[in-house]
Amino acid sequence: SLSERSLVSVSEKSYSSPEEEAKRKKMWLETRTRVIEHNKRADAGEESYWMAVNHFADRVHSKGCCHDEK
């Protein structure tokens, strides 16, 4: 699946330290969870669009950048 490929791409990235790698993996997992939950709502007709995990999923999200932040 796309999510599995995205995790592989994150794991193949090079980070400055093991701590940074752990931080980025945590961010990726949080993003993935947010996408899954959002898409469940979209499937139920509660959202008007679906989201996907991509190669940016291990990056910090700016406040207000995402449509589903409340």
N, C-alpha and C positions, 0 to 999 in steps of 0.2 A: 504494500500500500504506500501511498504518498508519505504518510506519517513515518513508516518504517524507513523509507529512503531518506527522509529528512533527518532522522536520528543518525543514520549512517553518515550523512554529510556533516552533521555536527561533530560526530566522533572522529571524523577524519580531519577536522580543522585543527590548526595548531594555535595553542594559547600560550601566554607568557609564563604560566605556572600551573601546577596541579590545582591550586585553589581557584584560579580563574576558570579552568576547565570545569570544575565542579559547579561553580557559580553559573556558568553558561548552560550546563546541562540542566540545572535546576530551573533556569529561566525557560529553556526549551520545553521541559515537562509542564511547567505552569501554563505556558502558551498553548500547548497541545490540549491540556485539560480545558482551558477557556474555549478553545475552538470546538472541542467535542460537545461541551455543554451548550454553546451557542447553536450549533448545528442541530442538536436535539430540539431546541426551541424552534428553530427554522422548520424542521420536519413536522412539528406540531402546529405550524402556522402562526407562531408567536413572533417570529422574526421575518423580515422580508428578503433576506439574503443569507447565503451560506459563506462560511469562512474556510480557509485552508491553511495548513502549516507549510511554511516554505523555509528557505535558507536563512531568512532573517529572524527566525523564531527564537534564536538564542541571544537576541539583543534586548537591551533595556527599552521599554516602551515609555514614551513621554506621556504625561498625564493629558488626557483629552484626545489622544491620537486615535483611539479606537471607538467605533460607533456604538459598541455595546457596553462601554463603561458607564456606570451609573453612580 
